[in-house]
Amino acid sequence: MPDTEVTGSTLTIQLPLKVRKRGGRKLIVAPVGQEPWTFARPRVDNTLVKAIARAYRWQEWNAQRHLWSE
């Protein structure tokens, strides 16, 4: 059970945990007897990735050709 403390408008929660490096990533290790908790893996939106890549390519092409010159 976490320890909590309220001071004015500040809420402080203390959790017993350890942070370890595993394979170059930081991992939070739960105390003995507690069930481990992990973040959900982020989902990649391929449509958004393609749109950003196309916008970057268009921006570079536009900068090299000076299409919007005065």
Backbone as JSON, one array per atom type, in Angstrom:
{
  "sequence": "MPDTEVTGSTLTIQLPLKVRKRGGRKLIVAPVGQEPWTFARPRVDNTLVKAIARAYRWQEWNAQRHLWSE",
  "N": [[0.84, -1.18, 0.0], [0.65, 2.19, -0.92], [2.22, 5.07, 0.62], [0.63, 8.07, 1.5], [0.49, 11.65, 1.47], [-0.85, 14.79, 2.2], [-0.28, 18.12, 1.63], [-1.29, 21.25, 1.86], [-2.03, 22.19, -1.35], [-0.7, 20.12, -2.48], [-0.18, 16.77, -3.31], [1.45, 13.97, -2.19], [2.72, 10.88, -3.09], [4.18, 7.94, -2.08], [5.83, 5.2, -3.34], [6.9, 1.86, -2.98], [9.43, 0.84, -4.92], [11.77, -0.33, -7.41], [14.12, 0.76, -9.84], [15.45, -0.65, -12.64], [17.96, -1.3, -15.14], [17.42, -2.96, -18.08], [18.48, -4.5, -20.85], [19.12, -2.03, -22.02], [16.86, -0.55, -21.57], [14.8, 1.09, -19.15], [13.36, -0.45, -16.35], [10.68, -0.9, -14.19], [10.67, -2.45, -11.14], [8.5, -4.38, -9.32], [7.6, -4.59, -5.81], [8.25, -7.49, -3.7], [5.74, -9.92, -3.78], [3.88, -8.31, -4.97], [1.97, -7.76, -7.93], [3.47, -7.49, -11.13], [3.53, -4.53, -13.2], [3.12, -3.18, -16.42], [3.73, -0.85, -19.12], [1.49, -0.32, -21.84], [2.29, -1.34, -25.13], [3.25, 1.09, -27.53], [1.17, 2.03, -30.29], [1.76, 2.1, -33.76], [0.88, 4.42, -36.14], [0.58, 3.9, -39.32], [-0.4, 5.36, -41.51], [-0.18, 8.01, -40.65], [2.61, 8.16, -40.32], [3.47, 7.87, -42.99], [2.32, 10.18, -44.1], [3.72, 12.21, -42.75], [6.31, 11.68, -43.65], [5.99, 12.17, -46.41], [5.34, 14.9, -46.33], [7.71, 15.97, -45.3], [9.48, 15.28, -47.36], [8.34, 16.78, -49.46], [8.71, 19.35, -48.44], [11.53, 19.54, -48.41], [12.03, 19.28, -51.18], [10.69, 21.53, -52.1], [12.19, 23.57, -50.85], [14.65, 23.3, -52.13], [14.08, 23.92, -54.79], [12.97, 26.41, -54.71], [10.23, 27.18, -55.03], [8.34, 28.95, -54.06], [9.27, 31.55, -54.45], [9.78, 35.12, -54.23]],
  "CA": [[0.0, 0.0, 0.0], [1.48, 3.39, -0.96], [2.05, 6.09, 1.65], [0.18, 9.34, 0.92], [0.58, 12.82, 2.33], [-1.42, 15.98, 1.58], [0.2, 19.36, 2.23], [-1.87, 22.33, 1.07], [-2.56, 21.69, -2.62], [0.24, 19.12, -2.99], [-0.4, 15.37, -2.92], [2.67, 13.19, -2.34], [2.51, 9.44, -2.99], [5.44, 7.21, -2.07], [5.64, 3.81, -3.73], [8.12, 1.06, -2.88], [9.79, 0.24, -6.2], [13.16, -0.23, -7.85], [14.28, 0.97, -11.27], [16.61, -1.4, -13.14], [18.19, -1.26, -16.58], [17.4, -4.28, -18.71], [18.57, -4.39, -22.3], [19.14, -0.63, -22.43], [15.61, 0.1, -21.2], [14.55, 1.13, -17.72], [12.26, -1.33, -15.96], [10.27, -0.73, -12.79], [10.52, -3.76, -10.52], [7.51, -4.33, -8.24], [8.04, -5.24, -4.58], [7.92, -8.91, -3.56], [4.34, -10.14, -3.44], [3.02, -7.45, -5.79], [1.91, -8.15, -9.33], [4.17, -6.5, -11.97], [2.72, -3.7, -14.08], [3.91, -2.68, -17.54], [3.05, 0.04, -20.05], [1.05, -0.92, -23.1], [3.18, -0.97, -26.24], [2.65, 2.13, -28.37], [0.77, 1.59, -31.62], [2.28, 2.96, -34.83], [-0.12, 4.76, -37.15], [1.34, 3.93, -40.57], [-0.88, 6.45, -42.36], [0.43, 9.25, -40.15], [4.04, 8.1, -40.62], [3.61, 8.14, -44.42], [1.99, 11.59, -44.34], [4.83, 13.03, -42.26], [7.44, 11.46, -44.57], [5.7, 12.88, -47.65], [5.43, 16.34, -46.05], [9.13, 16.29, -45.17], [10.06, 15.19, -48.71], [7.84, 17.92, -50.21], [9.36, 20.54, -47.89], [12.9, 19.55, -48.93], [11.95, 19.53, -52.61], [10.29, 22.92, -52.25], [13.31, 24.42, -50.44], [15.71, 23.22, -53.14], [13.64, 24.5, -56.06], [12.51, 27.78, -54.46], [8.95, 27.33, -55.74], [7.56, 30.07, -53.54], [10.12, 32.74, -54.43], [9.04, 36.38, -54.37]],
  "C": [[0.89, 1.24, 0.0], [1.19, 4.33, 0.21], [1.64, 7.39, 0.96], [0.27, 10.44, 1.96], [0.03, 14.02, 1.57], [-0.93, 17.2, 2.36], [-0.31, 20.51, 1.37], [-2.51, 21.77, -0.19], [-1.66, 20.63, -3.24], [-0.09, 17.75, -2.43], [0.88, 14.61, -3.21], [2.33, 11.72, -2.13], [3.87, 8.77, -3.07], [5.15, 5.74, -2.33], [6.95, 3.05, -3.55], [8.41, 0.39, -4.22], [11.27, 0.43, -6.46], [13.17, -0.03, -9.36], [15.56, 0.27, -11.69], [16.74, -1.2, -14.64], [18.25, -2.69, -17.1], [17.43, -4.08, -20.22], [18.55, -2.95, -22.79], [17.88, 0.14, -22.09], [15.46, 0.08, -19.69], [13.3, 0.32, -17.41], [11.95, -1.07, -14.5], [9.99, -2.12, -12.23], [9.58, -3.61, -9.33], [8.07, -5.01, -6.99], [7.61, -6.71, -4.54], [6.46, -9.03, -3.13], [3.37, -9.28, -4.23], [3.06, -7.94, -7.23], [2.61, -7.09, -10.19], [3.19, -5.78, -12.9], [3.6, -3.17, -15.19], [3.07, -1.73, -18.38], [2.59, -0.75, -21.26], [2.0, -0.46, -24.2], [2.51, 0.08, -27.11], [2.3, 1.56, -29.74], [1.3, 2.6, -32.64], [1.17, 3.17, -35.85], [0.61, 4.94, -38.48], [0.9, 5.04, -41.51], [-0.27, 7.77, -41.94], [1.92, 9.29, -40.46], [4.28, 8.42, -42.09], [3.35, 9.61, -44.73], [3.12, 12.51, -43.89], [6.04, 12.89, -43.18], [7.22, 12.22, -45.88], [5.81, 14.39, -47.46], [6.88, 16.77, -45.95], [9.79, 16.29, -46.55], [9.62, 16.39, -49.55], [8.52, 19.21, -49.74], [10.79, 20.65, -48.41], [12.92, 19.88, -50.41], [11.62, 21.0, -52.87], [11.45, 23.86, -51.9], [14.42, 24.42, -51.49], [15.33, 23.93, -54.43], [13.12, 25.93, -55.92], [11.19, 28.06, -55.2], [8.18, 28.57, -55.29], [8.42, 31.33, -53.46], [9.28, 33.99, -54.7], [9.2, 36.98, -55.73]]
}
